[in-house]
């Protein structure tokens, strides 16, 4: 912990050389066609392996996530998509017995580096969960601003931040008259957007969404998809979804994960239009056309 | 409601609510009977104790009236034949009641913070092997015979607690309950409170740990995903969730502290005078008093002791129900 930023820069230069050939191949594959909104690589996963106990659940995943784009991760249940995104903000390590290998580079800095303050990583890489989970003991306003309190951050104008975050999450108009109501009084879809607003309040660079709409009705799903579209101009969004239409609607890039009984692997990644119209791998084609999974 | 188009005002002619019933099977009936018997037996036992105490104590309560709980004298007068003269004797347990509440309250005040910290440590910080050992030890402590706590308190703890008492007196004597005119620190309510605190820590810890470990994982993860430190996560998620459980545990502890007999008897100097100054070596405790007097009491005095027991019983009931009301009012939120 003498000077973490310097250490990180040294590491960054040496890393591409040490990573395996397949990593580089996959990485360049993803890099080939940056979308129009791309601002550069925000988050890079390098050779991610993950274990629960002795069981390997993810093998050698390398993926680049471009700033200003939405990447959808699709694949059948149990293929390790959620595990993968949980390695991206170090939520993976909460599960007893969980282990990982590989590197996750946020702006070139490995988030698993020794001496890293994990709370700072999670401020930069926010997460929205499958089940809406507002804090029931807090009001709507307190929920949105909870991150500031939890991470002991200061802000100049709380009211402005509150309005901005709720606005960006597409919830402001529905709750502006009852900011002091409890978070639990909202509908499921509203709660989920409240959780998105809560994630935005700490100004993350990356937002991970783990099946954010799977517990919601179609109307709420639509609203959240609109929210994702809005947000994608200013941040990196990675969304895990079982809904292929949703992946097609909201994402710029799509990665297809698959497990043949063993650990999950990344079969193919590319621009969403290509994955859905001209997939290179037959397994991807079978999945996106609904022949299995 | 109906498939035809609504004509006038449909709410006027709503049908009567149907009685919803089911015919239980024989096996279900049997089990229901067994469960009901088990459930009611505790109520029956409690009721019988209450009736017994009330019946035994009635005579004394009637002759003493309200003086039984407001007076502090306990004098047994005998007539010329050597029988107890109920009219001439006075029985008052005010000092004992005050002492009971004082010691128990002190025990809870000391025990709750320690227990909550212990429960938080066990749930969120302790390494797995240490956690197992500590949980076993704490459960053992909860089942420890109270006379051992009393003896340990008398021989080992008391000299230290007296020293703490001196310190408290030196620096906090401006607080009324820590004031004292005569510097006698031995066998004070403070000592009893500390011993009781040690006795109830395992109960409160165990209940708190249980509730903390049930904190919904999605809320914990939500907090961590927002960059929470462990401490800020605990403050924002675990404490609001577990608050009512901790209060419930504290109430269990309070109940035990109020009824504790032997341990208090060992370390407390019983004096028939209301004393709010916790550091002075003069206190009261209903249960210990009953123990003290029981061996040598004549028939009438025994009745008076039964009456004292009844009052203690009702006091415990009262305190617990007040506490339950507080829990149900403050609970709900945050869950």
Interface residues (C-beta under 8 A of the other chain):
Chain A: X89 X91 X94 X119 X120 X122 X123 X126 X127 X129 X131 X133 X134 X135 X136 X137 X138 X146 X147 X149 X150 X151 X152 X182 X195 X198 X199 X202
Chain B: X216 X218 X219 X221 X222 X223 X224 X225 X226 X227 X228 X229 X232 X233 X236 X237 X240 X241 X333 X334 X335
